Amino acid sequence: MSDLLRTPERRTCERCGRVEHYEDGVWRADGVGDLYCIHEWDIDGAFVPVKRESTPAAEEC
């Protein structure tokens, strides 16, 4: 059995619209966004971090 642990590749703040991409093990921002925002990321229960060989992931990011 060879399960694959996935991470989101992109996330967006639902409050200020800041967009970040996951590269080389760190989140990288496309822009600053709102300096004082307490970010509310759009990653929720629909994202399935473990993808089994026989079961397709619920959502591809």
C-alpha positions in Angstrom: 0.0 0.0 0.0 1.4 3.3 -1.1 -0.6 6.2 0.2 0.2 9.7 -1.0 0.2 12.6 1.5 -0.9 15.7 -0.4 -0.6 19.4 0.6 -2.7 22.2 -0.8 -0.9 24.0 -3.7 -2.7 27.3 -3.4 -4.7 29.1 -0.7 -6.7 32.4 -0.7 -7.6 34.5 2.3 -11.4 34.8 2.5 -11.1 38.2 4.2 -8.5 40.2 2.2 -8.0 38.1 -0.9 -4.3 37.4 -0.4 -3.2 34.4 -2.5 -0.3 32.1 -1.6 1.3 29.2 -3.4 3.1 26.2 -1.8 6.6 25.8 -3.2 9.6 24.0 -1.9 8.0 23.3 1.5 6.9 26.9 2.2 4.0 29.2 1.4 4.9 32.1 -0.9 2.7 35.1 -1.3 1.8 36.6 -4.6 1.2 40.0 -2.9 1.1 41.4 0.6 -2.7 41.6 1.1 -4.0 43.5 4.1 -1.2 44.1 6.6 -3.5 43.8 9.6 -5.7 40.9 8.4 -6.0 37.8 10.5 -6.1 35.5 7.5 -9.0 33.1 7.1 -7.8 30.5 4.5 -10.2 28.8 2.1 -8.9 25.3 3.0 -11.7 23.4 4.6 -13.1 19.9 5.1 -13.5 19.3 1.4 -9.7 19.0 1.0 -8.5 15.4 1.4 -4.8 15.3 2.4 -4.4 11.5 2.0 -4.9 10.0 -1.4 -5.0 6.2 -1.5 -4.0 4.4 -4.7 -7.4 2.9 -5.1 -9.5 5.9 -4.1 -9.4 9.2 -6.0 -9.0 12.4 -4.0 -12.2 14.4 -3.4 -10.6 17.6 -4.6 -7.5 18.4 -6.6 -5.9 21.7 -5.8 
